[in-house]
Amino acid sequence: MYYLLSTNIVLQRFSISSSLQSSKSLLEKGNKATAFYLQSRASQVFDIDIHPAAVIGKGVLMDHATGLVIGETATVGDGCSHFS
């Protein structure tokens, strides 16, 4: 049971990270509609709202990030940890 739970948590974090990177890349390429659609779906599925224009540093840990909101002008530095 532990392995199923830990695998689910890791996959969820990976999915959140990859959707954020994808929406950020789409926004930078000028495809705003698709970027915001992807961000909106990720927000609905994972209950975490990170604007594609937010600056997220390397090695950021968002443990139990349910309900987390990071706005367009926010900057999260390298190595930052968020526990909620």
N, C-alpha and C positions, 0 to 999 in steps of 0.2 A: 504494500500500500504506500509506503514511504517513497518508493521509487516513482510510482505513478504521480504522486503529488509533486515531488521535486521536478520531475520532467515537465509537468504542466506549468509550473511557475517559470522555469527556464524558457520554455517555448513562448509563454505569454510575454516575458520581457523581450525576447528576440523579436516577436511580432510587433510590439510597440516601437522598438528601436528601428526596425526596418521600415515601418510605415512612416515614422517621423523623417527618416532619411529620404525616403521616396518623395514625400510631399514637399520637403525642403528643396530637393533637386528639381521637381516640377515647377515650383514657384520661381526658382532662380532662372529657369529656362523660359519663363513667361507664360507658362500654362497654368494660370491662376485657378480656373474653374476646376480642373482635375485635381490640383493640389488641395484645394479647400474641400472638395468632395471626399478625397481620401482621408483628410484630417477629420472630417465630420464623421465618417464611418468608424474610424479608429476611436473617436470619442464615444460613440454609441456602444461599440463592442467592449471596450476596455475601461470605460468610465474615467478617462484621463484626457485632459484637453491641453495640448501643447500646440501653440501657433507655429506654422511652418517657418515664419520669419524669426522666431526666437533663436538666440545664440546659445547652443548647448555645448559645453566643453567636452573634452575627452575623459573617459573613465568615470563618468557620472553614474551614481547608483541611486535608483529611485525604488526603494523597497516598499512594497504595499502602497503603490502610488494611486490607489483608488481615490477619486475626487480631486486629484491634483490639477491645478490650472496654472499654466505658464503662458503669459501674454506675449504679444508681438514685440514689445520693447524690452523684454526681460533678457538678462544674461546670466547663465548658470556656468560658473567657472570650472576649470579642470579639476577632477578629483573630488567634486562635491558629492556629498551623500545626503539624501532626503529620506527621513523615516517618518511615516505618518501613522 
